[in-house]
Amino acid sequence: MAQFDLIIVGAGMVGATLARALAETELKVALIDAMPLDEPIPFQLTGSGYDPRVSALSAASEHILANLGVWQRIPASACCAYQHMHVWDAEGTGEVSFDAASLSEVRLGHIVENYRIQQALLDSLADTEVALFGGQRVDGLVQEDDGWRLMLASGERFSAPLIVAADGARSQVRELYGFDMREWNYLHDAIVTTVRTEKTHDDTAWQRFLPSGPLALLPLPDRDGEHFCSIVWSLKPDRAVDIMALDDETFMRELGEAFEGRLGEILAADPRRRIPLRQRHAKRYAVTGLVLIGDAAHSIHPLAGQGVNLGLLDAAELYDVLVAALERGEDIASLQVLQRYERRRMGANLGMMAAMEGFERLFDADALPLRWIRNTGMRLLDGQELIKGGIIRRAMGLTGDLPELARDPQLREQR
């Protein structure tokens, strides 16, 4: 039976980030995933050339990846830095815009395909001592006197004092242990795809709140003079089924109308995917020797694109906690140590989830007084540069009590 100091289950963006950070420590670390880890990450071949699964990375997430030497591995041509964000209400005149220049920043964030981030992370692990085990599905979890034993579908057995569950929203490790969860359906599905537009996106993330749900067009890099956006269209399930059934021409016409034609005609669309939206949050993130990070601990409405950013902050915070414990000679698998991570991240995650839930409910409301409140509020907010700056800086991860890895690499070097 293979023995390690720490085993991470899940080699997605969050789990691989933690593995790359811990590669610089004295710990003997293993990273396990059901997908092969010695082959290129699969991606969907589409007419646009873009995979439909993208992330809106905040500045804090960019800093985490840069401090680990991973950001530099992602081709610059595959990253779309957006300088502007524009949000408006379809049921009134409320609009609000955010601009990087007003914050003395060069960008508000980057839109990047998920597989490129994950591939860069796995490539960065190739020259480390982290043991990679791909094509391995966890079938069992047993607590022992000195830690945990993982049983794999292949028949192999691994053991470690500390197991990190980074295996996504349907975490097998979380279910095997029996962590209690709070979860509910948003009663919306997300339609995601990539479209080619007549007009340039102007390096802007666009979002329109419709009575049926929010519609976001996220900018992707231009190719050969053509303009592309990733879309996330949140719809009630019956309406989502109808949209999925449309032929491409009708879908593109309806999408253009829903977006008020702000980017001109929709000229082409890749195959659509429909994803049911469900919010989950673990009532606790840690027990002795077992800890949840990323979507295994919490999943959030894609309204503000904060899901992966919260997960990467989880990984960075857990890294800080474990390194500090090692320096003090503490047992990294102890509940006392792991609860430090839980305390630092649970409040931040719950706060973001509550804010997104509030926004979703406010814009889903059809009552005239609520429509007036939200439109008036958006117009007032748009004229308050200091307040807007505080909101967007918080979302970018430029303020607050941040993990060390989330800090600007240049500022870290000056310390």
Steps between C-alpha positions, in 0.01 A plus 500: 500500500646835390539749785514879480490798732210653308276380217301738280204340326409700189746645248278779375608862521463521879654165595790542256566852637532365853726218378726748319525719810580205729763372257737754657458354849650198673172310478463182298196585288282295265246634250228258387238543228263283300627649173843410358771741616768397250305614193397845374183630663208428262309795363201535272577559134267774381450725202630799694806311622403582860396253765167610657630461856668825601580683823504869584822514700535781752824685567542291817473178297749633247738581786467148644582342166783746431659444842503126426657552155184376329353817350812537288426161338160607362539647149432873507299459179257275690425756775257786451566782742183701544525865601130575532182349640150616409183384673145608425140411581265394221200618704599865534771756451747390766858455377838488669849488350838414649831602349851380578657838426295664775670261744845561350499134393579362156214247511204389708571133433566241232274256318687173445390153391503259794701231326787741434524589869484137605758395239742771612463384860562134415796591279649695791481187717705289259835601650390479864491219754120493506383147410230504230248217475262539208219272393430418865150521646450503877265224614547497875621703797591348835621680812790332677699574815768690307286664234293392202509219246371559148375203300515545123292327234822348364549313828789720614511638854650834604531639851582840650438694822333774295260472204395809304175466305525717188284274287227743403138575574408130507797410715532126555724552802250738658219250447702205629567681826148641525556875538170676561406744226263788445385491140217622285412542136507846348212387276711615206719326244801659331540486124867530409668525162733719294371744239652716229371856497481767232650772721798493733436434869731793579678298773179523703313244710132560430206392713129567450241408762193366323170396663595141413849528657839665442678480166878548492727541199862460601773618262738256336809586293432606140625265230576605143299818547194310627337565838400232751320487835421225745137515609334392823122534476308419818144387427211326670516128412201497262638798310847344493358184344332713232824691429696175472249370244541798264697470179815712486353782292201545730720475809736766372211731418342454846835552672561820305157631597551408865826694491339799328739463208775684688766297321318497170381174349595162641675350198581147622447283806669185627295208637312594816522333840234514772613488863253487794594759762513388861655664804682288755685584816653263754400570860864444589811481286720285723516204734814343636718404204243591232430839341284633215607769252349656189171367365521204738435755778279749317348571160352833400280658234712598194349851520834670576740230387643460851493120534855416395635814668359390836647154444849630422485717813407185695811327366724798578359536852538130578858517376570792737346314793692178434835673449456699822415180685810327363718791611357472852541124512125439520309202368361619165218244517373620837156653521649803676716577194235426237241713675723804450449454128127444553461819703688711248315376193149411610402858584637637172331229296167538677517878456551470124229235472254717692577800280446298182179352640377850584579630152333201338183544706489877450527476122262205486230704677229642276321724753497863386645643826795260482560582133504869591740439791750303295493741204535803726775326693696417186476859373614638834784250529626583152574854613684400818855427388636438851229248584530333161876482546461330836258243361711409201827495695343254741380280213845515340666387821703819537384578854429309818699244695647302211712183510867561423480334157215733397713811538655683207830323409680834458392618844607168653848541351531845658424372850 
